[in-house]
Amino acid sequence: MMATSSSAKLSKAVKQQYMELPQRDTVQAMYIWIDSTGEDLRCKTKTLNAEPQTIEDVPEWNFVGSDNDMYLIPRAMFRDPFRKDPNKLILCEALRRDCKPAETNLRHTCKKIMDMVENLHPWFGMEQEYTLFGIDGRPFGWPTNGFPGPQGPYYCGVGADKAYGRDIAEAHYRACLYAGVEICGSNAEVMPAQWEFQVGPCEGISIGDHLWMARFILHRVCEDFGVVASLDPKPVPGNWSSAGCHTNFSTKEMREEGGLRYIEEAIEKLSRRQSYHNRAYDPKGGLDNARRLTGFSAPDINKFSAGVTNHSADVRILRSVAQDQRGYLEDHRPSANCDPYSVTEALIRTCLLNEEGEEPVDYRGGGGVDA
């Protein structure tokens, strides 16, 4: 029998009696932030006396960190699909007591880098893979003793013996649409109990905001169902499929007629900076991806590769992009548990700011990039 959480066994009908009570003219705002792991999210709720119309209407807040107070700075606001309107989900940056970004607040620098190239209109789409587990650590729907049938029929599969946990994927999709997250697709993945959703296209910093909020909603939906969504890039050892977060990237020039030339130039720049991108593409500086990018049905972390329609390459150009001579590139290297702020910042630094070498450049003077 599938191991689900004790909380999931509580009566949802009883809870609903209370959720239907009027809340006067107040609003519940759930503040959400990335914690010190750089992977997990935390949240807490504050009562507001009026419905905020913009993010500027949401007050700053604080929480107690491991050794001192931390500040929560609201950055993006979404509708709350769990408490429903007029309640809000508020994505925040965490600042230390000295008002400097917390160590895992990678949004702060990413926003500065995005502002430098805003006239180039960078667009991103990210393909988030995840794996469902029972609270006993067993993949959702897998036999208690043994394994399901070999991979093959599960990708985009239909049927009780092929799609494991569709209710969760469906609930997550609808909740994201309600919230205003720019979710654009979903499908079952290669390994049973593994799914993917796509976010984008989003311009600049907003891709990170929307992907993090989509992740929060996923974890909350799973909480209601009593299961766990894992973003581990290699959730099951052996020949079972790994989990990534393929990232699609383009600029206005790439999307216009003749843009393939700019796509190829960007790929050439990426080929010369493999080590830097490996470190930026997972929260453990490449160690997580080393378990995933082994060269077996996935890119090799030690060798850069690119090609048209080559699914095992580091960077791929779709056949339709090659035919149209414009579009976007797809970077297969980011891990499922990557920080999207780190990934997109790295792409901008290398492809548009023409950085080279092992370390990011410190732009103290500001400025922008000519189109």
Secondary structure, DSSP 8 states (H G I E B T S, - for coil): -----TGGGS-HHHHHHHHTS--TT-EEEEEEEE-TTSS-EEEEEEEESS--SSGGGS--EEEE-SSSEEEEEEEEEEE-TTT-TT-EEEEEEEE-TTS-B-TT--HHHHHHHHHHTGGG--EEEEEEEEEEE-TTS-BTT--SSS--S-SSS-TT--STTT-S-HHHHHHHHHHHHHHT--EEEEEE-SSTTEEEEEEEEEETTHHHHHHHHHHHHHHHHHHHHT-EEE--SS-SSSSS---BEEEEEE-HHHHSTTTHHHHHHHHHHHHT-HHHHHHHTSTTTTHHHHHH-BSSSS-BTTS--EEES-TTSSEEE-HHHHHHT-S-EEE--SBTT--HHHHHHHHHHHHTS---SSS----TT------
